[in-house]
């Protein structure tokens, strides 16, 4: 395994594909640690490389710094989330597809709990103005994160009459799913409705059948 620079400062050529495997292993290690720590500030280069079984020097062969590693981690997690939702929506019925996508989002949190925690436990910028518009906030997000949000907005838009604004109901549905996931996990003894039933009620609350697209 590509693990460190030689004492001469010259790195030996790696077997074909080994560098990509190490990069993937470092991302996997960071995801595992972040899922436990739930705090990006506590993540350390030494912790990640120790989990991956390599020296700290090895990480800098693939990432400029910790922030670059975190961006790669989030890209991996968002890509997986997008795949979950995309694969769930296979029907011609826009509303059925919206509900299927929401259900897949919740299933992602159950089947990929580490990935889900990584996506939503990054400290927010303390200087962020809460009055910022969605467009301003999006300008600071990764393109893959924008794609994930747009996926939901487009699904909601397909269920509304032409000309309707899909952003507000999309954000309310997203917040509802996130709250359901957190409460169900944090207080498992409460008899929350099963995901399918909850999704139907949630979507119905913000995209009533009477608003169906013409």
C-alpha positions in Angstrom: 0.0 0.0 0.0 1.2 3.5 -0.8 2.0 4.7 2.7 4.7 7.3 2.9 7.5 9.2 1.2 10.9 7.6 1.1 13.6 9.2 3.2 15.1 10.7 0.0 11.8 12.5 -0.6 11.2 10.6 -3.8 8.1 8.4 -3.8 8.2 5.1 -5.6 5.8 4.6 -8.5 2.6 2.9 -7.3 1.1 -0.1 -9.0 -1.8 0.9 -11.3 -4.9 1.7 -9.4 -3.3 1.6 -5.9 -3.5 5.4 -5.5 -7.2 5.4 -6.1 -7.7 2.6 -3.6 -5.8 4.5 -1.0 -7.8 7.7 -1.7 -11.0 5.7 -1.3 -9.7 4.1 1.9 -8.9 7.6 3.4 -12.4 8.8 2.6 -13.9 5.7 4.1 -11.9 6.2 7.3 -12.9 9.9 7.5 -16.6 8.9 7.1 -16.3 6.3 9.9 -14.6 8.8 12.3 -17.0 11.7 11.5 -20.0 9.4 12.1 -18.7 8.8 15.6 -17.4 12.3 16.3 -20.3 14.2 14.7 -18.0 17.2 14.7 -15.7 18.2 11.8 -13.5 20.2 14.1 -12.5 17.1 16.0 -11.5 15.2 12.9 -7.7 15.0 12.7 -5.4 14.0 9.9 -3.6 11.6 12.2 -6.9 10.0 13.2 -7.9 9.4 9.6 -4.6 8.0 8.6 -4.4 5.8 11.6 -7.9 4.4 10.8 -6.8 3.8 7.2 -3.5 2.1 8.4 -1.1 4.6 6.7 1.1 7.5 7.8 -0.1 11.1 7.8 2.2 11.8 4.9 0.2 9.5 2.7 -2.9 11.7 3.0 -1.2 14.7 1.5 -0.5 12.7 -1.6 -4.2 12.8 -2.3 -5.6 15.8 -0.5 -4.2 19.3 -0.1 -5.5 19.6 3.5 -8.2 18.5 5.9 -10.8 20.7 4.2 -10.1 19.0 0.8 -10.7 15.7 2.5 -13.9 16.8 4.1 -15.2 18.0 0.7 -14.4 14.6 -0.8 -16.2 12.9 2.0 -19.3 15.0 1.5 -19.2 14.5 -2.2 -19.1 10.7 -1.7 -22.1 10.9 0.7 -24.2 13.2 -1.4 -23.5 11.0 -4.5 -24.8 8.0 -2.6 -27.9 9.9 -1.4 -28.7 11.1 -5.0 -28.3 7.5 -6.2 -30.8 6.2 -3.6 -33.4 8.8 -4.5 -32.9 8.5 -8.3 -33.2 4.7 -8.3 -36.5 4.9 -6.3 -38.3 7.1 -8.8 -39.1 4.9 -11.8 -42.8 5.6 -12.4 -44.7 8.0 -14.7 -46.8 9.4 -11.8 -45.0 12.5 -10.4 -46.6 12.3 -7.0 -45.7 8.6 -6.7 -42.2 9.4 -7.6 -42.0 12.3 -5.1 -43.2 9.9 -2.3 -40.8 7.2 -3.5 -37.9 9.6 -3.4 -38.8 10.8 0.1 -39.1 7.2 1.3 -35.7 6.5 -0.3 -34.2 9.5 1.6 -35.4 8.0 4.9 -34.1 4.5 3.9 -30.7 6.1 3.1 -30.6 7.4 6.7 -31.4 3.9 8.0 -29.1 1.9 5.7 -26.2 4.5 5.5 -26.4 6.0 9.0 -22.7 7.1 8.9 -23.1 8.8 5.6 -26.3 10.6 6.8 -24.7 11.9 10.0 -21.7 13.1 8.0 -23.9 15.2 5.7 -25.7 17.0 8.5 -23.2 17.4 11.3 -20.9 20.0 9.8 -20.7 23.2 11.9 -22.4 26.1 10.4 -20.6 29.4 9.7 -21.2 31.5 12.9 -21.1 34.7 10.8 -23.8 33.5 8.4 -26.7 36.0 8.1 -30.0 34.1 8.6 -31.6 36.6 6.2 -29.5 35.3 3.3 -31.5 34.2 0.3 -31.5 30.6 -0.9 -29.4 31.7 -3.9 -26.8 33.2 -1.6 -26.7 30.0 0.5 -26.4 27.8 -2.5 -23.4 29.8 -3.8 -21.4 28.4 -0.8 -22.6 24.8 -1.2 -20.9 22.1 -3.1 -22.4 21.5 -6.6 -23.3 17.9 -5.6 -25.2 19.3 -2.6 -27.1 21.6 -4.9 -27.9 18.7 -7.1 -29.4 16.8 -4.2 -31.6 19.7 -3.2 -32.6 20.4 -6.8 -33.7 16.7 -7.0 -36.3 17.3 -4.4 -37.4 20.7 -5.7 -37.9 19.3 -9.2 -39.9 16.4 -7.8 -42.2 18.7 -5.9 -42.5 21.0 -8.9 -43.8 18.1 -11.0 -46.7 17.8 -8.6 -47.8 21.4 -8.6 -49.7 23.5 -11.1 -47.6 25.3 -13.7 -46.1 28.5 -12.3 -46.2 27.5 -8.7 -43.2 28.1 -6.5 -41.8 24.6 -5.4 -39.1 25.9 -3.1 -41.1 26.5 0.1 -42.9 23.2 0.1 -39.7 21.4 -0.8 -37.9 22.9 2.2 -40.8 22.0 4.5 -40.8 18.4 3.3 -37.1 18.2 3.7 -37.3 19.6 7.2 -40.1 17.2 8.0 -38.1 14.2 6.9 -35.0 15.3 8.8 -37.0 15.8 12.0 -38.7 12.4 11.6 -35.3 10.7 11.1 -33.8 12.4 14.1 -36.7 11.9 16.5 -37.2 8.3 15.5 -33.5 7.5 16.1 -33.2 9.6 19.3 -36.5 8.4 20.9 -37.0 4.9 19.5 -39.7 4.0 22.1 -42.2 6.4 20.7 -44.5 4.7 18.1 -43.8 6.9 15.1 -45.7 5.9 12.0 -43.7 3.7 9.5 -41.8 5.6 6.9 -44.3 5.0 4.0 -47.2 6.2 6.0 -45.3 9.2 7.3 -44.1 10.2 3.8 -47.7 10.1 2.5 -48.9 12.3 5.3 -46.0 14.7 5.0 -46.3 15.1 1.2 -50.1 15.5 1.5 -49.6 18.3 4.0 -47.5 20.5 1.7 -48.5 19.2 -1.7 -52.3 18.5 -1.4 -53.9 16.4 -4.1 -56.0 19.4 -5.0 -52.8 21.1 -6.2 -51.9 18.4 -8.6 -50.3 19.5 -11.8 -52.6 20.0 -14.7 
